[in-house]
Amino acid sequence: MKKKVIIGIIILLIIVGIIIYKNFNNQAEYLIGIGQYGQHSSLDTCREGFIEGLKQEGIVEGENLKIDYQNANFDGGTTNLIASNFATENVDLAMGVGTPMVQALYNSLSEKDIPTIYTAVTYPEEAGLTNGNITGTSDRFLVDEQLQLIKQVLPNTSKIGVIYTTSEVNSTKTVEDLKEAAANYDVEIVDKGITNAFEIQLAVDSIINDVDCFLCIIDNNVVSGLSLMIEKTNEKGIPVFGSEIEQMKLGCICGKGIDYYELGIKTGKMAAKILKGEEKASEMEYEVVEEGTLYINSEALEKVNIELPEEIINNAIDVIE
């Protein structure tokens, strides 16, 4: 009889312990809303790195973290809907991937003083994302480094084709900066604006006969249609330079830029400080990756019959290896 009583007490204690543990977890659980402007490898990698950065700081999905992930599919109206939903959920923090998504989050959540953190925003100042309860990381385009690289690989280059989205402030500012710097490298930027990814084919066709190469900037619509661009340029034997590692994986021949996974990790660690109450988003300066890494795609180089100088090969990471 005593044995049964003891067993019953033990079972009761176990049940009580489970209840206490669950209640403790619920109290400690964070809710983050992740809004992504659209789906392509660069933005996906940012999001994955962000979750890893949180994990490295002890905030782990499924343990003390819930994530509401929403994808806007490159639609401005959907970004506003996602932001409104996060406000209704009263998330502890919202993370935006891509400038249009971040702008929607900021506009919707600032009234409720919900902190917003971002990644993959090239020019936070021009996008109006530097004041208030917001911070994050910038994937600022390395203008001079890219132009230097192009001239090093193709010394006789005189015209560089650039496709960009006219409604994205990041893209328009990048094109402005490229044009301003172009004279220093004795090149001309031949730009063509688009409004969505479906226009990429026509945009490439309209300038492909007027340029020596293309430069893929950090532009969501362009990156989402990059495979199509490279397919068309390969047919003409015209190289496409990239701006970050994911673009080289998609077929750009080479480029100097950032690793979006590492950028996401940096952003996740910043978010962890906000969630833990160690710092406020409004008091944190956004962070920029000052130096890029040189990436090449050896298979893409073969397709356009380009041999790189030894200096580049010796200092580059081949995304194929």
N, C-alpha and C positions, 0 to 999 in steps of 0.2 A: 504493500500500500504506500509506504513511504517512498519507494522507488518511483511509483507512478506520479506522486505529488512532485517529486524532484524533477522528473522529466517534464511535467506540465509547466512548472515554474521556468525551466530552461527554455521551453518553446515560447512561453509568454514573453520572456526577456528578449528572445530573438526577434519576435514580432515587433515589440516596442522599439528595439534597436533599429529595425528596418524603417519603421515609421519616422523615427527621429532623423535617421540618415536622409530619407527622402525629403523631409521638411527642410533640413539644412541645405540640401542641394537646390531645392526650389528657391530658397531665399538667396542663395549665392549665384543663381543662374543668370546669365546675361542673354539678352535678346538683341541680335544685330540684324538689320535689314541690309542686304547687299543688292544694289541696283546696278545692272550692267547695261550699257547703251546698246550693245549688240554682241553677237557671237562670232569671234574669230580668234585665231591662236594667240595673238598678243594680249587681248583683253582677258581671255580665259586664263592665260598664264599669270597675269596680274592677280586675278581672283584667287587662284590656287596658292600663289606665294603669300597673299594676305592671310589666308587661313593658316598656313604654316608659321607665319610670323607670330600670330596669336598663340598657336600651340607651343612655340618655343618660350613663350612667356607664361605658360600655365593655363591658358584659356583654350579649352579643347572642346570641339563640337561633339555633342553626345554625352559629355560629362558635366561641364558647367556652362555650356554655350549652346544656344539655339540660333540657327541662321535661317532667315527667310530670304531666299535667293529669287530675284525676279529679273527677267531679261526683256528689254524694251524692243528688241529686234529692229533697232535703228529708226524707231518711230517716235517723233517728238511728243505726240499725244499720249503715248503709252508711258513715257518717262514721267509725265505729270501725274498719271494715274498711280504709278508705282509709288511716287513720292507721297501722294495723298494717303495711300494705304499704310505706308510706314508711319505716317503721322497718327493715323487712327489706331494702329497697333501700339503706339507709344513706345517704340523701340528704344533701347538704351543708347544706341549709336547707329547711324546709317553710314554705309560705305558706298561711294559711287565710283564706277569704273567708266571713264570716258567723260569728256567735258559736258555734253548735253545732258547726260544723266545727273551729273553732279550739280549743274545749275538748277535742275528741277528739284532735286533734294534740298538744296540750300534755300530756294524760294519757299518751299512748303514747310520745312522743319524749323526754320529760324524763328517763327512765331511761337513755337512750343519750346524753344531753347534746347532742342535735341541736337547733340553734337554731330557734325558731319565730317567725315574724313574721306579723302579722295586719293586716287592714283590714276596714272595715265592722263594727266592734265598738263599740256605742254606750257601754256602761258596763263597761270592763275590770275595774274593782275588784269590782263586784258579780258579775261572771262568773268571778272568781278567776284573772285572767290578768295579774297584776302582779308576781308573784314567780317567780324562776327564769330560765331561758335563753329568755326570750320578751319581745317588744316589738312595737310596731306603731302603727297610727293609728286614732283614734276618730272615728266619724261622729255625735258627740254631738248630740242633738236640741235645737234652739233653742226652748225652751218659751216664754219671755216674748216673743221676737220673733214667734213664730207667733200667739200669742193677741192681741198688739197688732195684727198685720196683719188678723186676722179682724174685730176690732172696728172697724178703720179702714175696711174694705171693707163690712162689714155692721154698722153701729152698733147696730141693734136685736136683734142675736143674743143669745139667752139660753141656748140649749142646743146643744152641739156633740157630734155623734156620733163615737165612736172605736171602731174594731174592732181587736182585738189578739189575739196568740197567747198563751195562758195559760202555756205551757211555756217561753217565751223571756224570760229575765231582762231583756233590753234593753226588751222591750215592757211588761212589768209595771212596771218602774221608771219608764218614760216616762209611763205612765198615772197612777202615783202622783204624779209631779212635776206633771203637768197638773192633776190634781185639787187639789193643794196651791196652785197658782198661780191657779186659776180664780176664786177669790173676789176677787182683786185686779182682775179685769176684769168682774166682775158676770155671770159665765157659769157654767153647770153642764156638767160632762162626763158625757155619757150613754154609758157604755162597754158593750161586748158582747164577751165572750171567745170564741175559737174554738180548735180543736186542730189544724186543717189548712185548706188553701185551699178545700177542697170545701164548707166550712161558711159561706163568705162570703155567699153569696146569702141563706141563711136569717137570718144575723146582720143583714144590711142590712135585710131585710124586717121584722125584729122591732122595729127602732127608727126606721125611716125616717119614720114619722108623728109622732115625738116630738121631732124635732130641726130646727134651722134650717139646719144645714149639717153636713158631715162633715169631719174632719181625718184625712188619711192619715199615720200615723206611720211611722217606719222599722222595718218589720216584714216579714220575708221572705215569710210566707204571704199577708199582705194585699197586698203589692206584686205578687206573682205573680198575684193575682186582681183587681187594681185595675181592669182594663178592664171586667170584669163589674160591679163596684161602680158605676163611672161610667155604664155603660149604664143601670143601674136608677135612679140618682139623676137622670140627665138626663131620664128619662121623667117624673119628679116635679118637675123644675125646681129641684132642690136642689143647690147647689154643693158641690164637694169641693176642699178646700185640700190642697196637697202640702207635702212636707218636703225635697225635693231635686229637682234639674233633671230627672232621668229620670221622676219622677212627673208633672211638668208636661207632659213630652212625651207621656205616656200619657193625658192629658186632665184633670188637675187644673187649676183655674182660675188659681191663683197660689200662691206660697209662698216662704218664705225659707229657704234651705238651702245645702248644699255641692254642689260639682261632684265626682262620684265618680271621674271620670277623673283630675282633679288630685289627689284623695286617693290614688288608686292610684300615680300618679307619685311622690308623696312617700314612699309605702311602698317602692316599688322602689329609690329612692335610699338609704333606710335599709338595705335588704337588701344593697345593693352594698357598703356600708361593712363589714357583717358578713362577707360572703364574702371580701373583700379583706384581712380581718384588721385593719382600721383601728379597729374598735370591737367590743365584745361585746354581744350582745342583752341579757344580764343587767345590763349597765351603762347601757343606753339607756332613757331615759324614753319612754313612749308619747306620741305627739303628737296634739294636738286642733286642729281648725280652729275658731278662736275666733269668727270672723265669717262670716255667711252672705251669699249673693248673692240678690237679689230676682229671681224669675223669674215670668213670666206666660205664659198660653196664650190668645191673642186669640180663637182659634176656639172654645175651651171656654167662654170668657166669653160669647160670642154665644149659645151653645146654652142657657145658663141666664139669658140676658137681664140681664147685670150690666155696668154701666159703672163702671170704676175711677176713683177720684179722680186728677186730673192729677199730683199729687205722686207717686203710685205709678207711673204710666205713665212719667213722666220719669226715674225712677230704677230702672227694671226692664229686664230682658232678656226679649224675647219669643221663646220657643222655636220659634215658627212662622216667624219671619223668618230 
